[in-house]
Amino acid sequence: MKRPLALITGASSGIGSALASLLADAGYDLVLVARRHERLVALSEELASAGARSEVFVADLSTHTGLQVAVDRAARGDLDVLISNAGVSAYGPFAEIDPSVLEQAWTLNADATPALSRAALPGMIERGRGGVIAVASNLAFSAGVPVSPVAAGRALPQRVLYVAAKAGTVAFTRVLASELEGTGVRATVVCPGLVSSEWNGGASQGPHSMTPEDVAQAAWAGFSRGEIVCLPGLESVDVLDQLAAAERLIMGGNIGSELATRYRR
């Protein structure tokens, strides 16, 4: 029988590589997308031991040309799962970020997931199965936390560009999941905290870091269970209900013809 097919971006290391191994063991063939050819070939050979066939696409998704390569492959209509995992930190004071770095980081962190999803979803919806897993970050929920406070023993970084993109990815996936209800196709956004990997030069490695394998396990389990937001290290997810309730209050309270008292002359 034909094995299902998953496309994974950022597959050459970290969470992407761990997800590739997990899905190969689960009976999937893979489309592996990343910048490093030698890493992808080595991973492809490793996955073959689990019976998985792999296509290797070398592409830099921070460029419009590279992203289009992945989008064209996703649009063939044969994917059962899309995993949009590739990302870059681009930390630093926003007013000092080089415009070229800003464009590349935004293309990779913000544009890639919607573009790839738009390409892959029609085939999934037509077959009535499959889904999208987008990898965001715990920092997507940090907009109200200033730079100075310490989390897990370290100060939060200057992160305007990264948080904006990842918060957008969370919102995109949540709304997409509601649009897909009843189609048999799902969408899950994964928001890990610190991960012990090569990402960002290994800056997240430390005693409070989760392994890429554990993040991959949580991502796949959450997706398989139909979770929309997967928080790998959070025991109680009641806060998600509180978040949704607060959003409903804002939406309901901010619609009307009367100006709020504090703004009246």
Disulfide bonds with the S-S distance in Angstrom:
none
